[in-house]
């Protein structure tokens, strides 16, 4: 019978949740065993089949199989009923948890922690209070969320990350769970995103900073990030094995990220373009050689109390510097030394970029130096291209000068 095996017995049973639709169960032989083949209609009105094994060989088990037929049909009906109830009452908080459970296997550990914190502290509390099942969720509900959060002072750039999570969860409800036909988040609009001009230090300010931070615990990450424009995680993830003294190069290939409240994870760099080799400047070469010698001396002095590892940025006892410590200490240091402006540690990356651009390097060259995946990320520095604008101004003046 259409490749489903021989029909032995049958049972028609009206489904509890919708009496107009019947569950049709058939006892059939397949590969030497009895199976129950159930035909039914799903939520979308499509007819489906479900094979349920009895575990009974065909030989001498016909009566047992016939007895199991109504039991298996009833069990499957209960499963459908339970699924129906779950679907009808599925709220946004539970959907978010399920979405994050799957997302955890596809993103970096620190990205997952950021998602988890955003969901637990911002998105879930709002939708728990709203208490609207996913199937009844409308674009207006989500739009109201963005508006409310914007009024609470959350910036558009941050809300864009919120939308990524909300839209992703609802897309999962559309494509995987198939409990809604369209994603209501697609019909929403975020508040206008204000253009942020990055802060940075000039060449003179960087030199002053390097001098002031001498012998501080954060001296090494400050000098490396200020010189090469490395991301915080890239700087702290640098190892001595990444330094090639003969070729005089520094290879960026690891990144330290914060996972949860306590755990530090050693991970690969952000993307393929982030993996890059940079030349050692003469000043940096001298500094790193002095630092390596100092760390070797501290290792001997500490003896068994030394935390042996290959990281460049660490305390005198070998303990690697934590990302949160570097960020917080950097800001405290600038305030205590009355540096103006007080920039973020990440702004050292911007400072390196502005220095290169003012030296006349193109955006493409700066992109490769910084390890940006695309030129769009580097375009935020386009307003710094003063030299080319000065040349253009001179040409315009020559053309339009009245003498």
Secondary structure, DSSP 4 states (H G I P E B T S, - for coil): -TTS--EEEEEEEE-TT-TTSEEEEEEEEETTEEEEEEEEE-TTS-EEEEEEEEEEESTT-HHHHHHHHHHHHHHHHHHHHHHHHHHHH-BHHHHHHHHHHHHTTTS-HHHHHHHHHHIIIIIHHHHHHH--BGGG--HHHHHHHHHHHHHTT--HHHHHHHHHHHHHHHHHHHHTS---SS-GGGG--PPPPPP-PPP---HHHHHHHHHHTTTSTTHHHHHHHHHH---HHHHHT-BGGGEETTTTEEEE-EEEEEETTTEEEEEE-SSGGG-EEEEPPHHHHHHHHHHHHHHHHHHHHHGGG-----BSSB-TTSPBPPHHHHHHHHHHHHHHTT-SS---TTHHHHHHHHHHHHTT--HHHHHHHHT-SSHHHHGGGGGG-HHHHHHHHHHHHHHH---
